[in-house]
Protein backbone atom coordinates (compact mmCIF):
# COMPACT_ATOMS: atom_id res chain seq x y z
CA UNK A 1 0.00 0.00 0.00
CA UNK A 2 2.82 2.44 0.87
CA UNK A 3 4.32 1.80 -2.57
CA UNK A 4 1.09 2.90 -4.22
CA UNK A 5 0.94 6.04 -2.08
CA UNK A 6 4.55 6.84 -2.93
CA UNK A 7 3.95 6.42 -6.67
CA UNK A 8 0.72 8.43 -6.51
CA UNK A 9 2.36 11.34 -4.71
CA UNK A 10 5.37 11.25 -7.05
CA UNK A 11 3.15 11.34 -10.15
CA UNK A 12 1.07 14.13 -8.61
CA UNK A 13 4.29 16.01 -7.84
CA UNK A 14 5.50 15.70 -11.44
CA UNK A 15 2.10 16.56 -12.91
CA UNK A 16 1.66 19.63 -10.70
CA UNK A 17 5.18 20.90 -11.34
CA UNK A 18 4.72 20.45 -15.08
CA UNK A 19 1.35 22.21 -15.02
CA UNK A 20 2.68 25.16 -13.00
CA UNK A 21 5.79 25.38 -15.21
CA UNK A 22 3.72 25.34 -18.39
CA UNK A 23 1.54 28.14 -16.97
CA UNK A 24 4.66 30.19 -16.26
CA UNK A 25 6.01 29.66 -19.76
CA UNK A 26 2.73 30.58 -21.45
CA UNK A 27 2.22 33.64 -19.27
CA UNK A 28 5.74 34.99 -19.71
CA UNK A 29 5.65 34.32 -23.46
CA UNK A 30 2.26 36.04 -23.79
CA UNK A 31 3.66 39.24 -22.22
CA UNK A 32 7.11 39.04 -23.83
CA UNK A 33 6.58 41.81 -26.37
CA UNK A 34 5.25 44.51 -24.08
CA UNK A 35 6.88 46.08 -21.06
CA UNK A 36 4.38 46.56 -18.20
CA UNK A 37 3.31 50.24 -18.10
CA UNK A 38 4.75 50.82 -14.61
CA UNK A 39 8.22 49.89 -15.89
CA UNK A 40 8.10 51.27 -19.44
CA UNK A 41 10.06 54.43 -18.57
CA UNK A 42 12.92 52.50 -16.91
CA UNK A 43 13.25 49.14 -18.66
CA UNK A 44 13.63 48.74 -22.41
CA UNK A 45 11.70 46.25 -24.49
CA UNK A 46 14.97 44.51 -25.30
CA UNK A 47 15.76 44.01 -21.60
CA UNK A 48 12.21 42.82 -20.96
CA UNK A 49 12.44 40.26 -23.76
CA UNK A 50 15.83 39.11 -22.48
CA UNK A 51 14.31 38.54 -19.03
CA UNK A 52 11.45 36.58 -20.59
CA UNK A 53 13.80 34.37 -22.57
CA UNK A 54 15.99 33.82 -19.51
CA UNK A 55 12.95 32.80 -17.46
CA UNK A 56 11.74 30.41 -20.16
CA UNK A 57 15.18 28.79 -20.42
CA UNK A 58 15.37 28.27 -16.66
CA UNK A 59 11.87 26.78 -16.50
CA UNK A 60 12.59 24.34 -19.35
CA UNK A 61 15.81 23.20 -17.71
CA UNK A 62 14.05 22.84 -14.36
CA UNK A 63 11.38 20.62 -15.90
CA UNK A 64 13.97 18.29 -17.42
CA UNK A 65 15.95 18.24 -14.18
CA UNK A 66 12.89 17.27 -12.12
CA UNK A 67 12.05 14.37 -14.46
CA UNK A 68 15.62 13.07 -14.21
CA UNK A 69 15.55 13.43 -10.41
CA UNK A 70 12.32 11.42 -10.33
CA UNK A 71 13.96 8.75 -12.47
CA UNK A 72 16.93 8.51 -10.09
CA UNK A 73 14.55 8.34 -7.14
CA UNK A 74 12.69 5.41 -8.70
CA UNK A 75 15.97 3.71 -9.67
CA UNK A 76 17.32 3.95 -6.12
CA UNK A 77 14.12 2.80 -4.46
CA UNK A 78 11.59 0.70 -6.36
CA UNK A 79 14.05 -0.57 -8.97
CA UNK A 80 16.46 -1.87 -6.34
CA UNK A 81 19.44 0.48 -6.58
CA UNK A 82 19.63 1.17 -2.86
CA UNK A 83 19.08 -2.51 -2.07
CA UNK A 84 22.05 -3.45 -4.25
CA UNK A 85 24.28 -0.79 -2.65
CA UNK A 86 23.28 -1.90 0.85
CA UNK A 87 24.13 -5.54 0.11
CA UNK A 88 27.36 -4.58 -1.65
CA UNK A 89 28.71 -2.56 1.28
CA UNK A 90 27.46 -5.24 3.66
CA UNK A 91 29.69 -7.78 1.89
CA UNK A 92 32.63 -5.37 1.54
CA UNK A 93 32.95 -3.63 4.92
CA UNK A 94 32.78 -5.32 8.32
CA UNK A 95 32.74 -2.17 10.48
CA UNK A 96 29.11 -1.17 10.93
CA UNK A 97 29.70 2.58 11.18
CA UNK A 98 31.95 2.64 8.10
CA UNK A 99 29.52 0.41 6.20
CA UNK A 100 26.70 2.83 6.88
CA UNK A 101 28.81 5.87 6.07
CA UNK A 102 29.84 4.25 2.79
CA UNK A 103 26.19 3.60 1.95
CA UNK A 104 25.22 7.21 2.57
CA UNK A 105 28.32 8.49 0.78
CA UNK A 106 27.66 6.38 -2.31
CA UNK A 107 24.06 7.63 -2.58
CA UNK A 108 25.18 11.25 -2.19
CA UNK A 109 27.88 10.64 -4.82
CA UNK A 110 25.40 9.14 -7.32
CA UNK A 111 22.91 11.99 -6.89
CA UNK A 112 25.70 14.59 -7.17
CA UNK A 113 27.03 12.88 -10.28
CA UNK A 114 23.60 12.97 -11.91
CA UNK A 115 23.17 16.65 -10.99
CA UNK A 116 26.62 17.62 -12.26
CA UNK A 117 25.69 17.85 -15.99
CA UNK A 118 22.81 20.18 -15.07
CA UNK A 119 25.17 22.39 -13.07
CA UNK A 120 27.60 22.49 -15.99
CA UNK A 121 24.83 23.27 -18.47
CA UNK A 122 23.36 25.93 -16.19
CA UNK A 123 26.72 27.67 -15.77
CA UNK A 124 28.36 27.33 -19.16
CA UNK A 125 25.32 27.30 -21.43
CA UNK A 126 22.27 28.92 -19.88
CA UNK A 127 23.97 31.57 -17.72
CA UNK A 128 26.62 32.21 -20.37
CA UNK A 129 23.98 32.65 -23.08
CA UNK A 130 22.47 35.57 -21.17
CA UNK A 131 25.79 37.09 -20.17
CA UNK A 132 25.78 36.14 -16.50
CA UNK A 133 28.42 33.43 -16.21
CA UNK A 134 32.01 34.41 -15.48
CA UNK A 135 33.13 31.08 -14.05
CA UNK A 136 36.01 29.47 -15.91
CA UNK A 137 36.24 25.67 -16.17
CA UNK A 138 39.25 25.83 -13.84
CA UNK A 139 37.34 27.83 -11.22
CA UNK A 140 34.32 25.53 -11.57
CA UNK A 141 36.53 22.48 -10.94
CA UNK A 142 38.22 24.23 -8.02
CA UNK A 143 34.86 25.06 -6.42
CA UNK A 144 33.77 21.47 -6.94
CA UNK A 145 36.84 20.08 -5.19
CA UNK A 146 36.61 22.58 -2.33
CA UNK A 147 32.92 21.80 -1.89
CA UNK A 148 33.67 18.08 -1.79
CA UNK A 149 36.42 18.50 0.80
CA UNK A 150 34.21 20.76 2.91
CA UNK A 151 31.37 18.24 2.73
CA UNK A 152 33.67 15.45 3.86
CA UNK A 153 35.19 17.50 6.69
CA UNK A 154 31.87 18.78 8.05
CA UNK A 155 29.34 16.24 6.81
CA UNK A 156 31.12 13.02 7.71
CA UNK A 157 31.45 13.74 11.46
CA UNK A 158 27.85 15.00 11.54
CA UNK A 159 26.41 11.89 9.88
CA UNK A 160 28.65 9.59 11.93
CA UNK A 161 27.48 11.23 15.15
CA UNK A 162 23.81 11.02 14.15
CA UNK A 163 24.21 7.34 13.25
CA UNK A 164 25.95 6.67 16.57
CA UNK A 165 23.15 8.45 18.45
CA UNK A 166 20.49 6.48 16.56
CA UNK A 167 22.18 3.22 17.50
CA UNK A 168 23.16 3.99 21.09
CA UNK A 169 20.84 6.57 22.65
CA UNK A 170 17.86 4.27 23.06
CA UNK A 171 14.31 5.53 22.73
CA UNK A 172 15.40 9.14 23.26
CA UNK A 173 17.74 9.23 20.26
CA UNK A 174 15.38 11.61 18.42
CA UNK A 175 16.06 14.42 20.89
CA UNK A 176 19.80 13.81 20.89
CA UNK A 177 19.97 13.68 17.09
CA UNK A 178 17.93 16.87 16.86
CA UNK A 179 20.29 18.56 19.33
CA UNK A 180 23.26 17.51 17.20
CA UNK A 181 21.57 18.98 14.11
CA UNK A 182 20.83 22.30 15.85
CA UNK A 183 24.39 22.57 17.18
CA UNK A 184 25.78 21.80 13.73
CA UNK A 185 23.71 24.59 12.17
CA UNK A 186 24.97 27.13 14.69
CA UNK A 187 28.52 25.95 14.09
CA UNK A 188 28.17 26.49 10.33
CA UNK A 189 26.63 29.94 10.85
CA UNK A 190 29.55 30.84 13.11
CA UNK A 191 32.18 29.49 10.74
CA UNK A 192 30.70 30.77 7.48
CA UNK A 193 31.83 34.45 7.52
CA UNK A 194 35.43 33.90 8.53
CA UNK A 195 36.27 30.31 7.52
CA UNK A 196 33.93 28.87 4.88
CA UNK A 197 33.08 31.85 2.64
CA UNK A 198 36.75 32.99 2.24
CA UNK A 199 37.55 29.57 0.75
CA UNK A 200 35.51 30.54 -2.31
CA UNK A 201 35.65 34.34 -2.47
CA UNK A 202 37.87 37.23 -1.55
CA UNK A 203 36.49 39.68 1.02
CA UNK A 204 37.92 43.17 1.41
CA UNK A 205 36.83 46.05 3.66
CA UNK A 206 34.50 48.52 1.95
CA UNK A 207 36.60 51.43 0.64
CA UNK A 208 33.84 53.76 -0.56
CA UNK A 209 33.57 56.12 2.39
CA UNK A 210 30.30 57.71 1.28
CA UNK A 211 28.63 54.30 1.20
CA UNK A 212 30.27 53.25 4.47
CA UNK A 213 29.09 56.41 6.24
CA UNK A 214 25.53 55.92 5.05
CA UNK A 215 25.44 52.25 6.00
CA UNK A 216 26.97 52.83 9.43
CA UNK A 217 24.53 55.66 10.13
CA UNK A 218 21.64 53.47 9.02
CA UNK A 219 22.80 50.57 11.20
CA UNK A 220 23.11 52.92 14.18
CA UNK A 221 19.58 54.28 13.62
CA UNK A 222 18.26 50.73 13.46
CA UNK A 223 20.16 49.54 16.54
CA UNK A 224 22.20 47.04 14.54
CA UNK A 225 25.77 46.37 15.67
CA UNK A 226 28.21 45.53 12.90
CA UNK A 227 31.60 43.87 12.87
CA UNK A 228 32.51 45.28 9.47
CA UNK A 229 31.46 46.13 5.93
CA UNK A 230 32.97 43.91 3.26
CA UNK A 231 32.99 43.67 -0.51
CA UNK A 232 32.96 40.22 -2.12
CA UNK A 233 34.42 39.57 -5.56
CA UNK A 234 31.17 38.07 -6.84
CA UNK A 235 32.00 39.29 -10.35
CA UNK A 236 34.52 36.48 -10.82
CA UNK A 237 31.62 34.01 -10.90
CA UNK A 238 28.54 35.89 -12.02
CA UNK A 239 27.19 39.23 -13.22
CA UNK A 240 24.30 38.94 -10.74
CA UNK A 241 24.38 41.44 -7.89
CA UNK A 242 23.42 40.98 -4.25
CA UNK A 243 24.12 41.90 -0.63
CA UNK A 244 23.60 39.91 2.54
CA UNK A 245 24.09 39.71 6.29
CA UNK A 246 26.09 36.87 7.71
CA UNK A 247 27.15 35.60 11.12
CA UNK A 248 25.51 36.32 14.46
CA UNK A 249 26.30 38.10 17.71
CA UNK A 250 29.52 40.09 17.49
CA UNK A 251 30.48 38.22 14.35
CA UNK A 252 27.78 39.87 12.21
CA UNK A 253 28.85 41.63 9.06
CA UNK A 254 27.37 43.07 5.88
CA UNK A 255 28.70 41.78 2.57
CA UNK A 256 28.22 43.55 -0.76
CA UNK A 257 28.80 41.93 -4.12
CA UNK A 258 31.13 44.14 -6.13
CA UNK A 259 28.61 43.90 -8.97
CA UNK A 260 25.98 45.52 -6.74
CA UNK A 261 28.24 48.42 -5.75
CA UNK A 262 29.12 49.09 -9.38
CA UNK A 263 25.46 49.45 -10.34
CA UNK A 264 23.75 51.28 -7.48
CA UNK A 265 24.40 54.74 -6.09
CA UNK A 266 24.95 55.30 -2.32
CA UNK A 267 21.30 56.26 -1.64
CA UNK A 268 20.06 53.10 -3.39
CA UNK A 269 22.57 50.93 -1.55
CA UNK A 270 21.36 52.40 1.74
CA UNK A 271 17.77 51.56 0.79
CA UNK A 272 18.68 47.95 -0.09
CA UNK A 273 20.48 47.57 3.24
CA UNK A 274 17.52 49.12 5.05
CA UNK A 275 15.39 46.36 3.56
CA UNK A 276 17.81 43.74 4.90
CA UNK A 277 17.80 45.44 8.28
CA UNK A 278 14.02 45.22 8.16
CA UNK A 279 14.38 41.45 8.27
CA UNK A 280 16.59 41.87 11.34
CA UNK A 281 14.20 44.30 13.03
CA UNK A 282 11.19 42.05 12.49
CA UNK A 283 13.26 39.06 13.65
CA UNK A 284 12.50 37.20 10.42
CA UNK A 285 15.79 35.31 10.47
CA UNK A 286 15.34 34.19 14.08
CA UNK A 287 11.75 33.14 13.35
CA UNK A 288 12.79 31.21 10.26
CA UNK A 289 15.49 29.42 12.23
CA UNK A 290 12.99 28.56 14.95
CA UNK A 291 10.55 27.18 12.36
CA UNK A 292 13.36 25.28 10.66
CA UNK A 293 14.45 23.68 13.92
CA UNK A 294 10.84 22.90 14.83
CA UNK A 295 10.27 21.20 11.48
CA UNK A 296 13.53 19.30 11.91
CA UNK A 297 12.31 17.98 15.27
CA UNK A 298 9.07 16.81 13.66
CA UNK A 299 11.03 15.11 10.89
CA UNK A 300 13.28 13.34 13.39
CA UNK A 301 10.20 12.22 15.37
CA UNK A 302 8.57 10.85 12.21
CA UNK A 303 11.85 9.16 11.26
CA UNK A 304 12.07 7.63 14.73
CA UNK A 305 8.67 6.02 14.28
CA UNK A 306 8.78 5.12 10.62
CA UNK A 307 12.25 3.57 10.83
CA UNK A 308 10.72 0.83 13.01
CA UNK A 309 8.08 -0.08 10.41
CA UNK A 310 9.01 -2.87 7.99
CA UNK A 311 6.49 -1.59 5.42
CA UNK A 312 8.48 1.65 5.15
CA UNK A 313 11.51 -0.24 3.81
CA UNK A 314 9.70 -2.81 1.71
CA UNK A 315 7.31 -0.21 0.34
CA UNK A 316 10.31 1.65 -1.09
CA UNK A 317 11.92 -1.43 -2.59
CA UNK A 318 14.39 -2.31 0.16
CA UNK A 319 14.61 -5.29 2.51
CA UNK A 320 16.45 -4.30 5.73
CA UNK A 321 19.32 -6.54 6.80
CA UNK A 322 18.62 -8.80 9.76
CA UNK A 323 20.94 -8.58 12.74
CA UNK A 324 22.63 -5.40 11.48
CA UNK A 325 21.86 -1.70 11.99
CA UNK A 326 19.69 -0.19 9.30
CA UNK A 327 19.90 3.40 10.52
CA UNK A 328 21.67 4.67 7.40
CA UNK A 329 19.11 2.92 5.24
CA UNK A 330 16.30 4.62 7.16
CA UNK A 331 17.97 8.03 6.84
CA UNK A 332 18.45 7.66 3.10
CA UNK A 333 14.94 6.40 2.39
CA UNK A 334 13.39 9.09 4.56
CA UNK A 335 15.24 11.97 2.92
CA UNK A 336 14.66 10.54 -0.55
CA UNK A 337 10.91 10.10 -0.05
CA UNK A 338 10.20 13.11 2.17
CA UNK A 339 10.22 15.79 -0.60
CA UNK A 340 7.59 13.83 -2.53
CA UNK A 341 5.14 14.12 0.37
CA UNK A 342 6.08 17.63 1.56
CA UNK A 343 6.10 19.38 -1.83
CA UNK A 344 2.54 20.50 -1.17
CA UNK A 345 3.52 22.87 1.63
CA UNK A 346 5.72 24.87 -0.78
CA UNK A 347 3.04 27.54 -1.45
CA UNK A 348 2.60 28.09 2.30
CA UNK A 349 6.34 28.59 2.84
CA UNK A 350 6.46 30.93 -0.16
CA UNK A 351 3.55 32.96 1.21
CA UNK A 352 5.27 33.49 4.55
CA UNK A 353 8.47 34.52 2.77
CA UNK A 354 6.65 37.07 0.60
CA UNK A 355 4.91 38.46 3.68
CA UNK A 356 8.31 38.99 5.30
CA UNK A 357 9.57 40.76 2.19
CA UNK A 358 6.65 43.21 2.29
CA UNK A 359 7.37 43.95 5.94
CA UNK A 360 11.07 44.53 5.18
CA UNK A 361 10.12 46.87 2.32
CA UNK A 362 7.87 48.89 4.62
CA UNK A 363 10.67 49.16 7.16
CA UNK A 364 13.11 50.31 4.46
CA UNK A 365 10.66 52.95 3.27
CA UNK A 366 10.48 54.38 6.79
CA UNK A 367 14.20 54.21 7.59
CA UNK A 368 15.55 55.22 4.21
CA UNK A 369 13.71 56.13 1.00
CA UNK A 370 10.92 54.26 -0.76
CA UNK A 371 11.82 55.96 -4.06
CA UNK A 372 15.46 54.92 -3.71
CA UNK A 373 14.45 51.34 -2.98
CA UNK A 374 12.15 51.33 -6.01
CA UNK A 375 14.98 52.65 -8.17
CA UNK A 376 17.38 50.01 -6.82
CA UNK A 377 14.88 47.19 -7.30
CA UNK A 378 14.17 48.18 -10.91
CA UNK A 379 17.91 48.20 -11.62
CA UNK A 380 18.32 44.79 -9.98
CA UNK A 381 15.34 43.34 -11.86
CA UNK A 382 16.86 44.62 -15.08
CA UNK A 383 20.43 43.50 -14.34
CA UNK A 384 19.38 40.06 -13.10
CA UNK A 385 16.89 39.53 -15.96
CA UNK A 386 14.07 38.84 -13.51
CA UNK A 387 10.74 38.57 -15.25
CA UNK A 388 8.31 41.40 -14.58
CA UNK A 389 5.32 39.27 -15.64
CA UNK A 390 5.34 36.00 -13.68
CA UNK A 391 2.32 33.74 -13.77
CA UNK A 392 0.29 34.29 -10.57
CA UNK A 393 -0.02 30.55 -9.81
CA UNK A 394 3.69 29.92 -10.41
CA UNK A 395 4.55 32.92 -8.25
CA UNK A 396 2.27 31.70 -5.46
CA UNK A 397 3.90 28.29 -5.56
CA UNK A 398 7.57 29.17 -5.76
CA UNK A 399 8.43 32.84 -5.40
CA UNK A 400 10.05 33.84 -2.14
CA UNK A 401 9.74 37.50 -3.18
CA UNK A 402 6.56 39.29 -4.30
CA UNK A 403 6.03 39.98 -8.02
CA UNK A 404 7.84 43.14 -9.11
CA UNK A 405 4.73 45.13 -10.02
CA UNK A 406 2.95 44.41 -6.73
CA UNK A 407 6.06 45.07 -4.67
CA UNK A 408 6.70 48.44 -6.28
CA UNK A 409 3.02 49.39 -6.11
CA UNK A 410 3.06 48.91 -2.34
CA UNK A 411 6.32 50.85 -2.01
CA UNK A 412 4.83 53.80 -3.91
CA UNK A 413 2.06 53.94 -1.32
CA UNK A 414 4.78 54.20 1.34
CA UNK A 415 6.61 57.03 -0.45
C-alpha positions, 0 to 999 in steps of 0.5 A: 500500500505504501508503494502505491501512495509513494507512486501516486504522490510522485506522479502528482508532484511531477504533474503539478510541477509540469502544469505550473511550469507550463503556466509560467512559460505561457504567461511569460511568453504572452507578455514578452513583447510589451513592457508593463506600463509601470516599468516602461520608462525605466526598462527597455523592451529589449531588456524585458524580452531578455528577461522573458527568454531567460525565465523560459530557459530556466523553466525548461531546464528545471522541468527536465531536471525534475524528471531526471531526479524522479527517475533517479529516485525510482531507480534507487528505491523501487528498482532496487538500486539502494538494495544493491548498494546496501548488500554490496557494502554489507559484503565489503565492509565489516565495520558497521559505522563505516559500512553505513557511512559508505552507503550514505556516501555512495548515494550522495555521490550518485545523486551529485554525479547525476546533478553535475551535468545540469550544473555544468549546463546551467553555468556554461550554457544557460547563464553564459547565453544571457551574459551572467556566467564568469566562471572558468572551467578551472574555477568551476573544478576548483569550487567542486573540489573545495565543496567536496572536501568541505562536505567530507570535513563537516558532513562526515562527522555529523552523519557519523554522530547522528548514526551513533546516536540512533544506535546507542541513545535508546528511545530518546535518540530523536532528541539527541539527534535533533540537538546535534543537528541544531548545534551543527547549524549554529557551528556552520553559521559561526564558521561561514563568515570567517572560515567557509566563505573565504575559501571561495571568495575574496572579502575586502573592507569597503573602501567607498567612504560615502557608502560606508558612512551611510550604511553605518549611520543606518545601522546605528539608527536601526540599533544594529551592531556591525563587525565590518562592511565587506565587498565580495568579488562576486563578479569572478563568478557571475554578473548577478548582484546581491548583498547579505548579512552573515554571522551572528552576535559580534560576528555579524557583518554586511557583505556587498557583491562588487557587482551591486556596488558598481550598479547602485548609487549610495542612496540606493545601496542604503535603501537595499540595506535598510530592507535587509535590516528590516528582516533583522528588526522584524526578527525574520531570520530568528523566526525562520530558524525557529521554524526550521528547527521545529520542522527538523524535530518533527522530521526526526520524530517521524523518522524515529517512528517510521524507521521501526516499520518494515512496510516503510523499507519494503514499500520503497523497494528495500529489505532491511538486513537482519541482525545489522543496523539499518539506521543509514538505510532509514535516513536515506529512504526518509530523505529521498521520499520526504520531498515527494510528500512535503512538496505540497507545503511549498506555497505556504512557505512561499507565502510566509516569505513574501509576507516577510519581504513586504514587511522589510520593504515597509521598514526600508521605506520608513528608515531610508527612501521608498523611491530609492528602494524602487529605483534600486529594485528596478535596476536589480530586476533589469540587471538580473533579468528577472521577469516582470510578468510571472504567472500568478499561480507559479509565483504563489507556488515558488516565489520567495519575493513578491512579483515586481509590479505588486512590490513596487506598487506597495512601495509607492504607497509608502513614499 
